[in-house]
Amino acid sequence: MSNSTSLNRIKISIINLPKASSLLVQRNIITVEVKSSNPGPVVWLIAGSHGDEIGSVVVVQEIVKKLRKNPLIKGAVFAIPVVNPSGFESGKREFDLTGEDINRSYPGNVNGSLAERLAFKVFNAILQSNPAVVLDLHNDWRKSIPYTLIDTPLIEDDSFKMKLVEYARQLGFVIVEEKYEPSLLKTLTGNLILKNIPALSVELGESYVVNEVNVEYGVKSIWNILAYLGMVNTTGEFFKYPLPNRFENKILYYEDEPASQTLGIIRFNVKPGDCISKDQVIARIYDVLGNLKETVKSPKNGILLGYSDSSAVYPGSKNFAFAFIKE
């Protein structure tokens, strides 16, 4: 199944899942290859790692449509619209057949669990193409803004970090350095970075539903990258997500504290995308009778990236995603 132009070839291929049972036959991983007749950089777009992150899937669909009308000048774009078809079918984050998170299963294992075997095939398909950059597209909480994550704790080489930052700037979103957690060592971007392959996680707004505005932002941000690499012609002004001037060209760092200290109902005083100041009241938590139990203040200056899908909170629950300014 392919379409061709004098400059562009679109090919659909399959990454076969390990067939542990006959039920897996229809859950193969579809890969879309858009290739110019001229050699050039390779860009990978990975979406649908979590089955409830529908918006990322649609961004890949729209990029492929756009490339049909605007053929590549050089190079190739490889895209996997849905890495987790089992979770996608059931509307669940994890791999529904086994309950595994595929983005905590890299670099994979040819003899491992089902998710590890799949991760192994995806990871090695990417490595074999020698990509210029890999964009791992995700969706966040239902109430969140788009942003780009860099796995800074895994980067030792300053020049490599500068290259990643430049790619992140081309995407046009707020740039956020990831905090270190052991799980970083099991993610797609983390393992690619350990192989010195530029890779970024791009959070494109809320899960579960398709937000057309965020889809448009996602398509424009990826087109920025392709234009930066000389793979496509620009189709207008450089896309940049609207941010307050104080955050222009700054690299912030990710934080999800403070966590709740009480059980109750949280009522937010700010919304995703708002600038927040140190000690600003950002939420209050009440018990079921409406008595105030906790006042939540921002620990630093920064941006509220998003807040949790549920207003029912408990001691230790993480209710916010922040991008704080380094001080």
C-alpha positions, -999 to 999 in steps of 0.1 A, spaced: 0 0 0 19 31 -12 15 64 -29 43 80 -49 52 114 -63 84 124 -81 97 135 -47 78 115 -21 69 79 -13 45 69 14 47 33 25 27 14 52 45 -14 69 40 -36 99 61 -43 130 49 -77 141 40 -83 177 52 -115 193 23 -138 188 17 -153 222 -18 -162 211 -40 -160 181 -57 -129 197 -26 -108 189 -28 -112 151 -48 -80 146 -26 -60 171 4 -55 149 21 -21 150 16 0 119 45 21 107 41 49 81 72 58 61 72 90 41 104 92 20 118 116 -4 138 105 -34 166 127 -21 187 115 8 186 135 40 177 135 77 154 109 93 128 120 118 107 96 139 73 104 153 60 80 180 24 83 193 -1 62 212 23 47 237 -5 52 262 -38 40 249 -58 70 264 -36 96 247 -57 101 216 -45 135 206 -10 124 198 -24 98 174 -43 125 155 -13 147 153 6 119 134 -25 114 111 -25 151 103 13 153 96 10 124 72 -19 141 54 2 173 52 31 155 38 9 140 10 2 176 -1 36 190 7 62 164 -3 95 162 15 124 179 -1 148 154 13 151 127 40 124 106 55 97 107 82 89 75 100 58 75 122 40 50 144 5 63 151 -3 38 178 25 19 196 0 5 221 -29 -9 201 -42 -30 230 -45 0 253 -59 21 224 -87 -4 218 -97 -5 255 -91 32 262 -65 24 289 -30 39 295 -13 5 299 -9 -25 276 -43 -40 282 -33 -76 276 -7 -75 304 -11 -42 323 24 -31 314 34 5 305 53 2 272 70 35 280 86 19 310 97 -12 290 126 2 269 151 -7 256 131 -39 256 140 -75 257 136 -100 228 129 -127 254 111 -106 279 74 -98 287 50 -89 259 56 -51 263 94 -56 265 94 -77 233 74 -50 215 96 -22 229 127 -42 217 113 -43 181 103 -6 181 136 5 197 157 -14 172 137 -2 142 145 33 153 182 26 159 186 10 125 174 42 107 201 65 123 176 93 131 184 130 134 157 133 161 129 113 176 98 130 189 78 109 214 43 125 214 21 122 245 -9 138 261 -10 148 297 -38 155 322 -71 167 308 -64 202 321 -29 209 308 -10 230 282 15 217 256 52 216 266 85 198 257 104 177 281 142 171 280 156 142 299 185 164 313 195 141 342 206 114 316 228 138 295 265 141 303 278 158 272 271 196 270 272 197 232 246 170 230 224 189 255 228 220 234 216 201 203 186 188 222 178 223 235 179 237 200 155 210 187 132 218 217 133 255 208 123 247 173 92 230 186 81 263 200 67 251 233 78 259 268 109 238 275 110 219 307 139 198 321 127 165 335 134 156 371 154 124 378 134 93 386 146 57 381 117 52 356 136 76 332 159 47 325 130 27 311 115 53 288 119 55 250 135 90 251 158 81 280 172 50 262 177 69 230 196 96 248 218 70 264 226 60 228 234 96 219 203 99 197 184 132 201 150 125 215 123 147 231 90 140 248 63 164 236 32 167 258 3 180 237 -25 188 261 -52 166 275 -57 128 272 -89 110 263 -103 135 238 -91 153 207 -85 190 214 -83 205 179 -63 235 190 -36 213 205 -36 191 174 -30 222 153 -2 232 177 13 198 175 13 198 137 29 232 135 56 224 160 66 192 141 66 212 108 90 237 126 114 208 131 111 195 95 117 230 81 146 235 105 162 203 90 155 215 55 131 187 48 101 208 39 93 243 29 80 267 55 42 273 52 40 306 72 55 322 103 75 301 128 51 286 152 55 295 188 32 287 217 20 320 233 40 325 265 45 356 287 77 375 278 94 365 311 95 329 300 106 334 264 137 313 256 140 301 291 145 265 302 124 256 332 125 225 354 96 201 361 81 196 395 50 179 408 53 189 445 37 199 468 15 168 473 -17 169 493 -14 166 530 -51 159 537 -81 140 523 -108 161 507 -119 180 477 -95 204 460 -106 236 444 -81 253 421 -74 291 421 -53 290 390 -56 274 356 -30 257 333 -9 282 315 -11 308 343 20 324 356 24 317 393 45 334 420 62 320 450 38 317 480 7 324 457 -24 305 468 -31 281 440 -57 258 456 -76 250 487 -87 216 500 -120 212 519 -136 183 537 -170 169 527 -187 194 550 -170 223 533 -145 231 561 -111 243 549 -84 217 556 -55 229 536 -43 259 517 -18 251 489 8 277 479 32 277 450 68 270 463 84 288 434 79 312 405 69 296 372 40 283 351 13 259 359 15 232 332 -16 213 344 -36 198 372 -51 165 380 -82 150 364 -99 144 397 -108 169 424 -109 142 451 -75 141 468 -58 122 495 -26 125 515 4 122 492 -16 127 459 1 147 432 -23 173 419 -1 197 399 25 198 372 48 229 374 75 244 353 96 265 377 123 291 370 158 282 382 167 304 410 
